[in-house]
């Protein structure tokens, strides 16, 4: 229903309000559209029905609290398993957590939340080079533009200053001997060539020196431009910038083969096919993806153009804002409609997502020099989705899921958590790839540059928003995807919750564990980093790494392979260090853990032709890449989970193929380990016990093995980013009427995934973190019975 305040307005204002009233009068036509054949939204929601899996939770006829706990006697109603875990929605949780979720998460009801849609204008509507944040009335400018109206054009050079010895400057990824687009620091052929928009990326524009040794690699001479092979119009061997694709495909002409199509948004051997670039949620259908930056259509804003303003058609609002009852206030001074209140029913936990300036996210996507960097997908010549192997793609997947979730809110005063979207996966991979992202002020440390980005994001939110001070940042969430997680988080944000892949408590490994010097954080001064650990299990959460949707493994149900078909006792396949051909040369790699394992149980001869001291036929420890890696894991009972330069993706590989993970990394938490009961599905071995590893595993009885395998088979979907994948499936169907095999396969899965598990963790923390007691008065309705609300023990 409407409550319309007193107006002082022009006839144009009357017309605006009338149009809104007309829209509302027919809003039901928009809120209940014809359901497509691929209903991704309902498919996404099926995994988080607030109905308990546990058969012991009795049904209730209470009209307010469905499945309301009777006195909440959780200890008796939800008993533990053999290892003190309590099962909730098929997963064994730590007892206290599992009991609360079983008795309370399953009973949550919707609460009424007032969402405010902004109507503030931006100067000159950002001049066509940015997007107006209608909440703040501030422009978010595209790459290469800045200023209040995005009218200031930046000069982002591709090259460092030249010298007589290096006329194009010292090497950097963006180094350019052709035409530099100074809005993005990217190199192209430029005017005067047949294909001016064809990239001339990195080595393409420079001469190659022949190898100094037989079978050696050619070396690029960064001091000498290869202008002949770039610009020549020679008929038999035209320069890269003049090669006709059709003639080259027919082998009628030669060309410089080191040149290729690295930039996003282009496809084909000669970049001749324009395709979709990767943007966050592909701009939600409300904007154009501009190389990674969402250029939103009029009335929409946000990193993914998902936030409507007062002029956005109500029928086009995102699903997380529907259905809504509207209240239209006015600006009493100017008579202009400045905001619109929409009452929406939502379930907690509620997450507010900061609309940060794009330098922290979308500009890092727009300016990247390799299309595969830091994203979990790209698009081919059909604009069909190609999923990548980029382990750090989980950060983007989680960000997209939060933005599209019904748990998202625009009301910061009602929010339970605040998500700060800084994409460190893109910062790290892009560090020093252009002069404007130089490491010169960071002594070459990518970790130091990344810390600076997070610090600037913190400074922005405390300047522009009031929410940090409500809890000193304890209700804020930051994502750190890189090898050592939040080790290099600035001290100012350490109160917050960290989402990481590396749960090093520093109880044993109390220094930087990476063997890659540029990521080492030991040398970051304590006045910037502080003296915090890398992970605090009381407040942080380890999430699974991204794994490419593998239709073959899913359709073969490798995760469900029974015990009798798992003939290999123990399996580990990965880099084993300097003792092996092509092994990492650093003795500190993997903190020496992989090397110790190989020394004892190596099944492939090392450089000296030796096998492990305790080599056994049913134990595989090898650095040789397997052609059937997932099959090999599915044929194994136990699989090694060992670190690399920090975290590695081995536990995801193990769980997704139904193998019992054997964790060998002291004091380091794995995904959900501070929430799920690992003893119910995994084995932990101390690093000092590596020589006894196989003896320990052989002594585990069959009942215990079957128990752990069964639990692995129940939780495997919690290591998939199913929600994000279904979002992409819906985009493909809506945009191209395309349903790929991966979409069909994932629609068939219905158990809780990474994002659902994350929401369950937040719901538990919302009512069980003691510091929240002082904030309890800020919330009026949690959608829970009193017995489930926060309590101090």
C-alpha positions, 0 to 999 in steps of 0.5 A: 500500500502507499503512503504519499507525503505532502507534495510541492512539485511541478506538473512533471513531478505529478506525471512521474508519480502517476507513472509510478502508481500505474506501474504499481497497479500492474506490478503483479504482471511483472512479479509473476512472469512466465517461468522459463524452462530453466528456472535458475532462481527456484533451482538456486533456492531449493538448496536452502529450504528452511526445513530440517533434514533431521528426522527428529525435528517434529512438525508443528502446526504453529502458524508463526513458527514453523517447526518451532523447537519445543523448549529448544532442548537441543542436546537430547533432540540432536545427538552426536555421531561417532566423532561428536558431530551433529548432522544438519542438512546432511553435513556433520557439524561441530556439535554446538553449531549443528544443534543450533542450526538444526533447532533454529536455522530450520525455523527461520521465518521472513521479516519485513525490511524497508529497502530504500532506492536512491534518486540522487543525481550525478553531475552531467550524468557522469558524461557517458564515461561512468555510472551514477551511484544514486545512493550517494550521488557520486560517479563511478568512472570507467577505466582511464577517466576520473573527476566529479563528472568523469570528465578528466581523461587519465594518461595511463602509459603502457611503458615506463620512461625510456633510456638510450639502452631501453627506448621503450622502458624496462619490461612490463606486461603492458610494454608497447611498440605500437599504439598505446590506449592510455585509458587502459594501458593496453597496446593495439595496432592503431590508426594507419593499419588494416586492423587498428583494434587488433592487440599487439600484446607484450612480446608481439611487438618486439624482436626475438633473439635466437637461442644461445643453446641447442633446443633453447628458447627464443628470447625477446629483445625488449629494446628492439621493436619488431616493426617489420613483422607488425606493420609491413604490408608485404603480400606474402608475409604481411605484418600482424596488424595487416594480416587478413584472417581468411587468407591466414586460415587458408595458409596463403600468408605467413605471420608472426606466430607469437602474436595472439589474442590475449585481451578479453572481449575478442576471439579468434586467432587474429582477434577478429570476432568481438565477444562478451567480456567478463563482468560481474554478473554480466551487468544483470541484464541492465547494462553493457559489459565494457571490458570488465566494467558495467556501463549501466543503463539509465536508472541502474547502478552498482558494480553489476547494475543490479540496484534500481533507482527511483526511475527504474521500471518496477517490473524490472527490479531484481528478484531479491527486491520482489515482491514489494510494497511501496512508499513514496516520500518527497523532497520538501525543498525541491519537490523532486523524488529523491528516494523510494521505500520498498517493504520486502519480506526477507530472511536473515542473515541480511548482507549489505554490499558496499558499492565501492569505487571501481578501482577495487573491483571492476577496473581491475577486470577492465584493464587486465592483459590476459583474459584468463586472469582472476575470472572463472569464465570467458566467452567464445565466438558463440558467446557461450560460457567457457569455464576456467581452471582459475583457482582464484575464480571463487572470489568472483563466484562468491561476490556474484552470489551475494549480489544476486542473493535474496539475503542481500539488503540495501538497508544498512541499518537492518543489515547483519553483515557488510561485505566489502568487495575488493578483488585481490585475485585481480590485484595480485595477478595484475601487480606490476603489469602496467606502470600505474600498478607499479610495485616500485613503492612496495619493494617488489612485493605484491603482498604490500601492494594488495595491503594498500588496496584493502587499506584504501577501501577501509578508508573509503567506507569509514569516510562515506558510510556510518556502518563500520563504527557500529561494531568497530568492523566486526560485522564486516566481511572481506575476501582474500583469495590468494595463496596465504589468505589474510596474512597481509590484511592491514591491521585496521580491518583485522576485527572483521571476518575474513573469507580465505582459502588459507587458515594458518593460525600461525601456531606452528608456521608463524611466518610467510610460508610461500616460496615465491618472494613477491608474495612474502609478507614477512617484510611488511612493516608492523605499523601497516600489517600489525602482528595478527595471525593469518586466520582466527577460527573464532571469526574467520572462515575458510572457503573452498577454492574454485573448481571448473564445472566438470561434466564428465566427473559429475555424470560419472558420479565419481563422488559416489564410487564405493569402497570396494572399487577404491583399490589405491590406499593413498594417492597424491599427485603434485609438485614434489620439489627440487628432487624431481625433474621440473620440480619447484627448486625452492627447499621451502616450497610446501614448507618441505611437507611434500618433499618429506612425503615423497622421500618416504613414499615416492612412487616415481623415481626422482632425479637420482632414480630412487623411489620412496624409502617405504614405497608400496604398490597401493600408494601413489605419490607422484609428480607426473601429471595424470591423464585421468586425474579425477578417475585416479582420485575416485579409485583411491580411499585416502587422498593427500591434502598438502600445501603448496605456496600456501593453500592448494586445491587438493581437498576440493579434488578429494571431496569432489571425487569422494576420497577421504582427505588426509590433511598434513599441515599443522595449525592450518584450517581447511574449508569449514574446519572451524564449523564442520566436524572434520573427524567425521569425514577426514584424517589429520596427520601431524607433519612429524608423523609422515613416516608413519602415515601408511601404517596409520591408514592401514590401521583404520578399521573398515567400519570407520572407513565406510563411515568417513566415505559416507560422510564425504559423499554427503558433503561433496556439493558443499565444495561446489559453487553451484549458485554462481554456476546457475546464475550463469546458466540463467544468463545463457538461457535468457540471452541466447536461449542456450542450455549447455550440458554443464547447466543441465548437470548442475540443475540436477544437484540439489544439496547445499553448496558453498554459498548456502553453507556460507549463509548457514555459518553467518546465521549461526554467527549472527546469534552466537557471537558474544560481541553481538549482545551489545548490538541486539537492540539495533534489530527489531525482528530476527524471524526466530523464536526467543530461545534461538536468539543470542545468548552468552554462555 
